[in-house]
Amino acid sequence: MQAIELRDATLVVEAPDALRSWVADRFDRVLQACAAAVLGPEATVDLVSASGSAPRPKPQHPPARRDAAAPDDAPLADHDDRFNPKLNFDQFVIGTSNQLAHAAALAVSELPGQAYNPLFLYGPPGVGKTHLLHAIGNYVRAFGGGLTVRYTTTERFTGDFIAALRTGRVDDFKGRFRRADVLLVDDVQFLADKTRTEEEFFHTFNALHDAGAQLVLTSDRLPRDLDALEHRLRDRFEAGLVCEIARPDHGVRLAVLRKRVQHDGIELADPRALTVIADRITDNVRALEGALIRVVAYHSLTGRAIDVDLANEVLDGLYPESRRGAPGAPAPSGVPTVDDIQRVTCEAFGITQDDLLSTSRAASVAWPRQVAMFLAREHTSESLPAIGRCFGGRNHTTVMHACKRTSERIAADPEAYETVRALAARLCTPSS
């Protein structure tokens, strides 16, 4: 294409006849936004044929679907549509582990309801699923021509539905979600065992899909592995494009750290400190950024430069250098097993293994159990379901919850941090 004239606030762009319609349909919103950014808010772009035909009129984007009989839901917009401006496509680091998911998310952002519908993203916690949901929301909000986009988590959807039942505002609840042009739903695996909420979500899904609205869903498992959900709902999840986001490889981890350092203006005395962090934290981006924050915090508190020595010292307690092997493989020498972790945890907290594996929720037992699960997740190659089975047949969501609670507590409580650090250090000592 070639810009041939600037007529007042209109930029006239010449395009080949064979491609003009395709460019207009796919890139019109982006061209209009770019022109407005450079030439001013009143600027527009007109595509003309290379054969000299008159400028094509600016296409009219379809308005957001609205139910004329339904009340205006503007006061409710802030409740579901708070997108983090930092979580956009520019800030998403692309690698082999997430390339397909990123491309699919960008495609549905550009052509909602036409590319892949529904789009189902799955992967372990902390690998970027929520980032992509917010990126889609931010993109559609900026370039969607007035399309309505809503974001919610399964927990929030459930809470709002229960509140609507209690207050008699079920019709308002249905209208808020079913009039959306793009609906983004995080963590659909938590619909399990919520019969009435699952039923309502099923009808919401059908109403939106039948109306041509775009649906994007995330989960920690494949649709067919969501055993507790109804078969008809799993079938609908699999009817579109299912994309995995795997754990980030070393290149992606290092790129994430570099981008975070650049974004936050962090001064590094030795860039190899980032390599240390990328080598130690292999599971997810959230833990990776948490480790960087911990190193920066030590730098701020002690005044020491951020270098390899500081990174090693800070991470030695919770992330020892020993590498985890492949799932199911025998533990290398010096790498603890789940049995080792349970034994050491029981000794440290003065409880028995029967207590640790029991159903008791007493604080004196629940906290050690959470710590042991956290250590098993960090220092063994066992999967979440395998760890749950080692702790009295619990499911993988219980292990996830325990890891989350432990991470939050050690981040806020220095005594808890020191306890977990000491246990981790003991586990990495051959005599333990």
Secondary structure, DSSP 8 states (H G I E B T S, - for coil): -EEEEEETTEEEEEE-HHHHHHHHHHHHHHHHHHHHHHH-TT-EEEEEETT----------------TTS---GGGHHHH----TTSSSTT----TTTHHHHHHHHHHHHSTTTSSSSEEEE-STTSSHHHHHHHHHHHHHHHSTT--EEEEEHHHHHHHHHHHHHHT-HHHHHHHHHT-SEEEEE-GGGGTT-HHHHHHHHHHHHHHHHTT-EEEEEESS-GGG-TTS-HHHHHHHTTSEEEE-----HHHHHHHHHHHHHHHT---S-THHHHHHHHH--S-HHHHHHHHHHHHHHHHHH----SHHHHHHHHTTTS-S-----TTS---TT---HHHHHHHHHHHHT--HHHHHSS---HHHHHHHHHHHHHHHHHS---HHHHHHHTTS--HHHHHHHHHHHHHHHHH-HHHHHHHHHHHHHHTSTT-
